[in-house]
Amino acid sequence: MELTLGPILFEWKRDELLKFYDDVAGMDLDRVYIGEVICTKKLAFSSDDIQNIAKRLENSGKKVTLSTLAVVSNENELDFTRRLISLPYSIEANDMCVFNMVDTSEREVFAGPHITSYNVPSIEFLKGVGVKRVTFPVELPRDAVAYNIKNTGIEGEVFSHGKVPLAFSWRCYTSRAFGLNKTGCRHHCAKYPDGMELKSMNNEPVFTINGTSILSADIYTLVEFVEDLKEIGVKALRISPQCKNTAEVVSIFRRRINGELGPKEGLEELKKLGGSFCNGWYAGGAGKDYIEKVLQF
């Protein structure tokens, strides 16, 4: 089973990004996704930076895949996507327009978690246009993942740790919070390297605001279910980067995959890093809940 690191979903400064990927080169990962999924306004590094990072990661023994925008809504975003996929690496498509831009007979193209690969017909369609790997939508329950893998033979990846991207908009939530619109962006996202917390009137965390996207308030984790994920045929587990403790999370999941750490031990190690957790979607329940490993599927 592979362990992968997803694209950074938040706005970090260029020096922070470069330092982070220097550290990633030393992490025990099989594949690293780099690129921009949320908003081109927050891209802190150039195409040359991306290529330099990719080369360093490849030299450290990792596969590199470029992740594209989840919502392509205008010509500038189309141009950005074209420039990104012109680089000589495999591509993770998060918007269907990418399949019109890439020859899948010449390049590896994967379907990211923001492509609606919910069922067998949709996956068979993606296979028909050359997709070999699918990262399932984050809200898909365990039984649906198992059914889709069994009935399509697709190489499946599952979002396994991090704040869950829930929805996207053409408008910018963060700019709106500061009385601005998207075109008046002043990069307020950079003040919140793990997103802006949104609370209810009872002061309870509800969501995380991140530019044009909304994420979960809690950290989604399947650390207790690694063996079950292997059993249903999942080929890769994805960790979504956070500004702190990504290396520690990678180490915990690697030890879980290798059988060096049990389910409860893995969860306890994560708890030491701080934060609250959810995983309810995996069992087909409410996404905000945390389902204990004792649950029988």
C-alpha positions in Angstrom: 0.0 0.0 0.0 1.3 3.4 -1.0 1.4 6.5 1.2 0.9 9.8 -0.6 1.0 13.5 0.3 -1.7 15.6 -1.3 -1.3 19.1 -2.6 -1.2 22.0 -0.1 -4.7 23.4 0.2 -3.8 26.6 2.1 -1.9 29.8 1.3 1.7 29.7 2.5 4.5 32.1 1.7 7.1 31.1 -0.9 9.9 30.5 1.6 7.5 28.4 3.8 6.6 26.3 0.7 10.2 25.7 -0.3 11.2 24.8 3.2 8.2 22.4 3.5 9.1 20.5 0.3 12.8 20.3 1.4 11.4 18.5 4.5 9.1 16.4 2.4 12.0 15.1 0.4 13.1 13.3 3.6 9.7 11.8 4.5 8.8 8.2 3.9 6.3 8.8 1.1 5.7 7.0 -2.2 4.0 9.9 -4.2 3.7 13.6 -3.7 1.0 15.8 -5.3 2.0 19.4 -6.0 0.2 22.2 -7.8 -2.8 24.3 -7.0 -6.3 23.1 -6.3 -8.1 26.1 -4.7 -7.1 29.5 -6.2 -4.5 30.7 -8.6 -4.2 34.0 -6.7 -2.5 32.3 -3.9 0.2 30.5 -5.9 3.4 31.5 -4.3 5.9 29.8 -6.6 6.6 29.8 -10.3 6.7 27.0 -12.9 10.5 26.9 -12.4 9.9 26.4 -8.6 7.5 23.6 -9.3 10.0 21.8 -11.6 12.8 22.3 -9.1 10.7 20.9 -6.3 9.6 18.0 -8.5 13.2 17.1 -9.4 14.3 17.2 -5.8 11.4 14.9 -4.8 12.1 12.5 -7.6 15.8 12.4 -6.6 14.6 11.4 -3.1 12.8 8.4 -4.6 9.3 9.8 -4.8 6.8 9.9 -7.7 5.5 13.3 -8.5 2.0 14.2 -9.8 0.7 17.7 -10.6 -2.7 18.5 -9.1 -5.0 20.9 -11.0 -7.7 23.3 -9.9 -11.0 21.9 -8.6 -13.0 24.6 -10.3 -11.9 26.2 -13.6 -14.2 29.2 -14.1 -12.5 31.7 -16.4 -9.8 32.1 -19.1 -7.0 33.0 -16.6 -7.7 29.7 -14.7 -7.7 27.8 -18.0 -4.4 29.4 -19.0 -2.9 28.5 -15.6 -4.1 24.9 -16.0 -2.6 24.6 -19.5 0.8 25.9 -18.2 0.7 23.5 -15.3 0.0 20.4 -17.4 2.6 21.4 -19.9 5.2 20.3 -17.3 6.5 16.7 -17.8 4.8 14.9 -14.9 1.7 12.8 -14.3 -1.5 14.8 -13.8 -4.3 14.7 -11.2 -7.4 16.1 -12.8 -9.8 17.8 -10.4 -11.9 19.5 -13.2 -13.2 17.5 -16.2 -11.7 20.1 -18.6 -8.3 18.6 -18.0 -9.3 15.5 -20.0 -9.7 17.7 -23.1 -6.1 19.0 -22.6 -4.1 15.9 -22.1 -3.5 12.9 -24.3 -3.9 10.0 -21.8 -2.1 7.6 -24.2 1.1 9.6 -23.6 0.7 10.8 -20.0 -0.5 9.3 -16.8 -3.7 11.1 -15.8 -5.5 10.4 -12.5 -8.9 11.5 -11.3 -8.6 13.5 -8.1 -11.1 13.6 -5.2 -13.0 16.5 -6.7 -14.0 14.5 -9.8 -17.4 12.8 -9.1 -16.3 9.2 -9.4 -19.1 7.9 -7.1 -20.1 4.7 -8.8 -19.2 2.0 -11.3 -20.6 3.8 -14.5 -18.7 7.0 -13.7 -15.4 5.1 -13.1 -15.9 3.0 -16.2 -16.3 6.3 -18.1 -13.0 7.6 -16.6 -11.3 4.3 -17.5 -12.6 4.7 -21.0 -10.7 8.1 -21.4 -7.5 6.6 -20.0 -7.7 7.1 -16.2 -5.8 4.4 -14.3 -6.2 5.8 -10.8 -9.0 7.4 -8.8 -8.9 9.2 -5.5 -12.4 8.7 -4.3 -14.6 11.7 -3.3 -14.1 12.3 0.4 -17.8 11.7 1.4 -17.9 8.2 -0.2 -18.5 5.5 2.5 -16.4 2.4 2.9 -18.9 0.0 1.3 -19.1 2.1 -1.8 -15.3 2.3 -2.1 -15.1 -1.5 -1.7 -17.9 -2.1 -4.3 -16.4 0.3 -6.9 -12.9 -1.3 -6.6 -14.3 -4.8 -6.8 -16.5 -4.1 -9.8 -14.1 -1.9 -11.9 -10.6 -3.0 -10.9 -9.6 0.6 -10.7 -6.5 1.6 -8.7 -8.1 3.4 -5.7 -6.7 6.1 -3.4 -8.5 7.3 -0.3 -8.2 10.7 1.5 -7.1 9.4 4.9 -5.9 12.4 7.1 -6.5 16.1 7.1 -9.2 18.7 7.0 -11.7 17.6 4.5 -12.4 19.8 1.5 -16.2 20.0 1.4 -17.3 22.5 -1.2 -16.0 25.1 -3.7 -17.3 28.5 -4.9 -16.5 31.0 -7.6 -16.5 33.6 -4.8 -13.9 33.9 -2.1 -15.2 33.3 1.5 -12.0 34.7 3.1 -12.1 38.0 1.1 -15.8 38.3 1.9 -15.0 38.0 5.6 -12.8 41.1 5.2 -15.4 43.0 3.2 -13.8 42.4 -0.2 -14.7 40.4 -3.3 -12.5 37.9 -5.1 -11.1 40.4 -7.5 -10.1 42.7 -4.6 -8.0 39.9 -3.0 -5.4 41.1 -0.5 -4.2 37.6 0.4 -5.9 37.5 3.8 -5.7 33.7 3.5 -2.0 33.9 4.3 -2.9 34.9 7.8 -4.5 31.5 8.3 -2.0 28.8 7.3 -4.5 26.0 8.3 -7.6 28.0 7.3 -9.9 30.4 9.2 -12.1 28.8 11.8 -15.8 29.4 11.5 -17.9 28.9 14.7 -21.6 28.7 15.5 -23.4 31.2 17.7 -22.7 28.7 20.5 -19.0 29.2 19.9 -18.6 25.6 18.5 -16.3 25.0 15.5 -18.4 24.2 12.4 -16.2 24.7 9.3 -12.8 25.9 8.1 -12.8 28.8 5.6 -10.1 28.7 3.0 -10.5 31.1 0.2 -13.0 29.7 -2.3 -13.3 26.5 -0.4 -14.9 25.2 2.8 -13.3 22.4 4.8 -14.2 20.5 7.9 -13.5 22.0 11.3 -12.1 18.7 12.6 -9.3 16.6 11.1 -10.6 13.6 9.2 -8.5 10.5 9.9 -8.7 6.9 9.0 -5.7 5.9 11.1 -7.6 3.1 12.8 -8.8 1.6 9.6 -5.6 0.9 7.6 -6.0 -2.9 7.7 -9.7 -2.6 6.6 -8.6 -0.3 3.7 -6.0 -2.8 2.6 -8.6 -5.6 2.8 -11.1 -3.8 0.5 -8.3 -3.3 -2.1 -7.4 0.4 -1.6 -3.9 0.9 -3.1 -2.9 4.3 -1.5 -3.7 6.5 1.5 -3.5 10.2 1.2 -2.4 12.7 3.8 -3.3 16.3 3.3 -0.6 18.7 4.4 -1.0 21.0 7.4 1.4 23.8 8.5 2.5 21.8 11.6 3.2 18.1 12.3 2.9 16.8 8.7 6.2 14.8 9.1 4.9 13.3 12.4 1.6 12.3 10.7 3.4 10.7 7.8 5.6 8.7 10.2 2.5 7.4 12.1 0.7 6.3 8.9 3.9 4.7 7.6 4.2 2.7 10.8 0.5 1.8 10.6 0.9 0.5 7.0 4.0 -1.4 8.0 2.3 -3.0 10.9 4.6 -1.4 13.5 1.8 0.4 15.2 -1.7 -0.8 16.1 -5.0 1.0 15.4 -5.4 2.4 18.9 -1.7 3.2 19.2 -1.9 5.2 16.0 -4.9 7.2 17.2 -3.1 7.9 20.5 0.0 9.1 18.7 -2.2 11.5 16.6 -3.9 12.8 19.7 -0.6 13.8 21.1 -0.2 16.2 18.2 -3.4 18.0 19.1 -6.7 18.7 17.4 -10.1 16.9 17.3 -11.0 14.2 14.8 -13.8 13.0 12.6 -14.3 10.1 10.2 -18.1 9.4 10.2 -18.4 9.3 6.4 -16.3 6.2 6.2 -19.0 4.2 8.0 -21.8 5.9 6.1 -22.7 8.2 9.0 -22.5 11.9 9.7 -19.1 13.2 8.6 -18.6 15.3 11.8 -18.7 12.2 14.0 -15.8 10.0 15.0 -16.5 6.3 14.6 -14.4 4.0 16.9 -12.6 1.0 15.3 -14.9 -1.4 17.3 -17.6 -0.8 14.7 -18.3 -3.9 12.6 -18.9 -3.4 8.9 
